[in-house]
Amino acid sequence: QVQLVESGGGVVEAGGSLRLTCAASGHTAGVNAMGWFRQAPGKEREIVASIRWSGGSQYYADSVKGRFTISRNIALTTVYLQLNDLKPEDTAVYYCNIRTRWAPDPGYWGQGTQVTVSS
């Protein structure tokens, strides 16, 4: 199995920045992609950003494009999400996801880390 440990969440003022980290361990061979999703209270979970392990192709939700940046450290099987110019609507639990060649879809999820943006 794969374990995902997320960190970096917290409470920030609007316009502030935060950096989330997701470190994978366990059976992490053959990573296809890692990504970040978020879920606000009473709302559906939505994709925020993802990055393919080979080549580093990135995807961003329109709502965060230009403000958030996803990156990876291949050697550490770790993905980061830099959140800049945070807005109150970014408040949510942010979940890390990993997809590997050995894990059935949808792969594994982290426990989530809370991001709260105050106005």
N, C-alpha and C positions, 0 to 999 in steps of 0.2 A: 504494500500500500504506500501511498504518498501522504505525508503530513505537510500542511502549509501553516506557517506561523507568520501572522500579520502584526505589524506594529506601525506606529507613527500617527495614529489618529489623535484627535484632541479637539479642544475648543479654541477657535480663532475668530477674530473680528473680520467683518466683510472687507475684502480687499487684501486680506492676508494670504499667507502661503503655508503649505504643509507638504511633507513628503512621506508617502506610505511605502513600506517595505514588506515584501512577501518572500520568505525564504522557504524553499521546498526541501524536504528530506525524505529518506526512504527509497522506494523504487522509482527513481527519477530518470532512469535511462530512457532515451527516445522521446524527448519533449517535442511536441508539435507546436504548442503555443501556450502562452500564459496571458492572463488578462484580469481586468478589474471590472466588477459589477457593483452596483449600489442599489439600495432599497430604502426609500424613505417610509416613515410610518404611514400605513394605509395605502401605499402605492405599490405598484408592481416592480419587481427587480428589473433593472435595465443595464445593458452593457455600457460601460464608460470608455474603455480602451482595451485593446489587445495587441499583442505583438507575436509574430511568428518567430520561432526559435531559429530556424534557418533563414538567413537573409535579413531578419529584423523588420519585415514589413509591418506597418502600424495601422491601426484603425482607431478612430475617435468618434464618439457620438457628437452630433452637431452641437449639442448644448455645452460641450466642454472644449471643442476644437479651438485651438489658439490659446487656451488657458492651461490645459493639462498636458503633460508629456509622460509617455510611458517609455521605460528603458529596461534593459536586462543585463545581467551579469551571467554569462554562460557558465563560467567556471564554478560559480556559487549556486547555480540554479535559483536565481533570485530575480524578482521583478520589482520595479519601483514605479511609483506614480507621483510625479511632481504636480501639485495642485497650486496654481497661482491665481491671483485675482479672484479669490473665493467669494461666492455669493451665498446668501441665505438658502437659496434653492438647492445648493450643493449639499445641504445637511442630509445625511443618510448614513446607514451602515454600509461600509465598503467591503466587498468580499473579493478575495483572490481566487482565481480558478487556474487549473493546469490541465492540459490535455496531452496525453502521451500515447505512444503506440501500443502500450500494454494495458491501458485503462479503458474500460467501456465508457462510451459517451454517457454523460457529459464530463467525465473526468472527476477531479477532486476539487473540493471547495475548502477555503479557509473558514475560520470561525467568525470572521468579520471584525472590523475595527470602526468605531464610531467617529464620524467627523461632524462636528457641530459648528456652524458659522453663524455668529451673532450679528445682528444689525445695529 
